[in-house]
Amino acid sequence: MTAVTTDPVELKSTEAEAPSGLRRWHQDHRAAVRGVTTIVVVIALWELIARTLMTNSVSLASPSEIAEEYVTLAESGELWRHVSTSGQEFLFGFLLAVAAGIAIGLAMGTSRTIRDYLDPLVSALYATPVIALGPLFILWMGIGISSKIAVVFILAVLPIVINTETGIRTVDPNFLETARAFSASRLQTFVKVMLPAALPLIITGVRLGVGRGLIGVVAAELFAAQAGLGYLVLASSQVFNPAGVFVGITALAGAGIVSMILLRRLEKRLAPWRVDAA
């Protein structure tokens, strides 16, 4: 029987290649660590500038003052009222935009006839300053939640439609030829080849829709509202309260960041073959 020996040099190299617990955690959460570092640096610089260069509290609020305003609004219950109002407007409008945008984009990407009919309308709406239509939605639907949802929907749906259509139309022809070579049906080709290949662009469109949808929330609430983060920004600016203004702005920015993180995780689950650059 031959004894199995292990080279000590090989053991040492293997141990050296295996990352330690802290190093492995950093590798697994590298993107999050870099993002948090950027946010911390920006907040520190912001605090420094507000306390040294911009000492006039009417023009700029420091992060510490904004945090105090958060606490004040939270204790009074106003913060939750504004957040819940804007959250409902954004959620309903955005979910409708995702459902309609993906459906329309898939139809335009797979059917030339549908694309010929709808492409001029999509192009015209995308080139139109849709925010300026906000007052019209309010006249048609009133100052309730319906008009806000409509503004969010019309702003968020267009990039989803365009990116979904582009994703379907730019599928690698080699993939389609391979599917035909294996006698795949049109439905199988669409479900197994075209849809997965277009998925990254579809999610990119949804990401763009998040930003435009949040803009729609603010724009709609600036025209006519009784609550919401956009209303908080407007009301605070009218009484020269920059801390209140930044509460509304940072809350919307935080919602955008959380949405982007969730969409990135969704993309990794649905399209695990995509590898991010180091």
SVG drawing of the C-alpha trace seen along z (x, -y; Angstrom):
<svg xmlns="http://www.w3.org/2000/svg" viewBox="-62 -83 69 85">
<polyline fill="none" stroke="black" stroke-width="0.4" points="0.0,0.0 1.4,-3.4 1.3,-6.1 -0.3,-9.4 1.9,-12.3 1.0,-16.0 3.5,-18.6 3.9,-21.1 4.4,-23.9 1.1,-23.0 -0.7,-23.2 0.8,-26.6 -0.2,-27.9 -3.8,-26.6 -4.0,-28.2 -2.7,-31.5 -5.2,-31.5 -8.1,-30.9 -9.3,-34.3 -9.8,-35.0 -13.2,-35.6 -13.0,-39.4 -11.4,-39.4 -14.0,-37.0 -16.8,-39.2 -15.3,-42.2 -15.1,-40.4 -18.7,-39.3 -19.9,-42.8 -17.4,-44.9 -20.0,-47.0 -22.0,-47.7 -18.8,-48.8 -17.8,-51.1 -21.3,-52.6 -21.5,-53.2 -18.0,-54.8 -19.1,-57.2 -22.2,-58.2 -20.2,-58.7 -17.7,-60.9 -20.4,-63.0 -22.2,-63.4 -19.0,-64.4 -18.1,-67.0 -21.7,-68.3 -21.6,-68.7 -18.2,-70.5 -19.4,-72.9 -22.6,-73.6 -20.9,-74.4 -17.9,-76.4 -18.7,-78.0 -22.6,-78.1 -23.5,-79.1 -26.7,-80.8 -29.3,-78.2 -31.9,-79.6 -29.9,-78.5 -28.5,-75.1 -29.2,-72.6 -26.4,-70.4 -27.0,-66.6 -27.3,-66.9 -30.1,-69.5 -31.8,-67.3 -31.6,-64.3 -33.2,-66.5 -36.0,-67.4 -36.5,-63.7 -37.0,-63.1 -39.3,-66.1 -41.5,-65.0 -41.5,-61.4 -42.6,-62.2 -45.4,-64.4 -46.6,-61.7 -46.2,-64.0 -43.3,-62.0 -45.3,-58.8 -48.3,-60.6 -46.1,-62.1 -44.1,-58.9 -47.2,-56.7 -49.0,-59.1 -46.1,-59.3 -45.4,-55.6 -48.9,-54.7 -48.8,-57.0 -45.4,-55.7 -46.2,-52.0 -49.5,-51.9 -48.3,-54.0 -44.9,-52.2 -46.4,-48.7 -48.9,-49.6 -46.1,-51.1 -44.0,-47.9 -46.9,-45.6 -48.0,-47.8 -44.5,-48.8 -43.2,-45.2 -46.3,-44.0 -46.3,-46.8 -42.5,-46.5 -42.7,-42.8 -45.6,-43.3 -43.6,-46.0 -40.4,-43.9 -42.1,-40.8 -44.6,-42.3 -43.6,-44.7 -47.3,-45.6 -47.8,-46.6 -44.5,-48.5 -45.5,-50.5 -48.7,-51.6 -47.3,-52.4 -43.8,-53.7 -44.9,-57.2 -47.1,-57.5 -44.3,-56.3 -41.7,-58.6 -44.1,-61.6 -44.8,-61.0 -41.2,-60.5 -40.3,-63.8 -43.1,-65.6 -42.4,-67.3 -44.9,-65.0 -44.5,-66.9 -46.2,-69.8 -49.3,-67.6 -49.6,-67.3 -52.2,-70.1 -54.3,-68.5 -54.3,-65.2 -55.4,-67.1 -58.2,-68.8 -59.4,-65.5 -59.0,-63.4 -59.0,-65.9 -56.4,-66.4 -56.8,-62.9 -54.4,-59.9 -55.7,-59.0 -54.1,-62.0 -50.7,-61.4 -50.8,-57.7 -51.4,-58.8 -48.4,-61.2 -46.2,-58.5 -47.4,-55.9 -47.0,-58.1 -43.4,-59.1 -42.3,-55.6 -43.8,-53.5 -42.0,-55.0 -38.4,-53.9 -39.7,-50.5 -41.4,-50.2 -38.4,-51.4 -35.9,-49.2 -38.0,-46.1 -38.6,-46.6 -34.9,-47.2 -34.0,-44.1 -36.2,-41.9 -35.1,-43.3 -31.3,-43.1 -31.3,-39.4 -28.2,-37.7 -29.2,-36.2 -27.0,-33.2 -29.3,-32.3 -32.3,-32.4 -30.6,-30.3 -29.6,-27.7 -33.2,-27.5 -34.5,-27.0 -31.9,-24.3 -33.3,-22.4 -36.8,-22.8 -38.0,-25.1 -41.5,-26.6 -42.1,-30.3 -43.4,-30.2 -40.4,-28.2 -38.0,-30.5 -39.6,-33.5 -39.7,-32.0 -36.4,-30.2 -34.3,-32.4 -35.6,-35.9 -37.0,-36.8 -33.9,-35.7 -31.6,-37.5 -33.6,-40.7 -33.9,-40.5 -30.9,-42.8 -32.3,-45.6 -35.8,-45.1 -34.5,-45.5 -32.5,-48.6 -35.7,-50.1 -37.4,-49.3 -34.5,-51.1 -34.9,-54.1 -38.6,-54.0 -37.9,-54.1 -36.1,-57.5 -38.8,-58.9 -41.6,-57.6 -40.1,-59.4 -39.8,-62.6 -43.5,-62.1 -44.4,-61.8 -42.7,-65.2 -44.1,-66.9 -47.7,-65.8 -47.6,-66.8 -46.1,-70.2 -49.1,-71.1 -51.8,-70.1 -51.6,-67.9 -52.4,-67.9 -49.7,-65.4 -46.7,-63.7 -42.9,-64.2 -43.3,-66.6 -45.8,-68.6 -43.4,-68.6 -40.7,-70.0 -43.0,-72.7 -44.4,-73.6 -41.0,-73.7 -39.5,-75.9 -42.4,-78.4 -41.5,-78.9 -37.7,-78.9 -37.1,-75.6 -34.3,-73.9 -34.1,-71.0 -37.7,-70.1 -36.9,-70.5 -33.9,-68.1 -36.0,-65.6 -38.3,-65.2 -35.4,-65.1 -33.3,-62.6 -36.4,-60.4 -37.0,-60.2 -33.3,-59.6 -33.3,-56.8 -36.3,-55.2 -34.5,-55.3 -31.4,-53.7 -33.4,-50.9 -35.3,-50.3 -32.1,-50.0 -30.6,-47.6 -33.7,-45.4 -33.6,-45.5 -30.0,-44.5 -30.7,-41.5 -33.6,-40.6 -31.4,-40.8 -28.8,-38.5 -31.6,-35.9 -33.2,-36.1 -30.0,-36.5 -27.2,-34.8 -25.1,-34.4 -24.2,-38.1 -20.9,-38.7 -20.1,-42.1 -16.7,-43.6 -14.3,-43.5"/>
</svg>
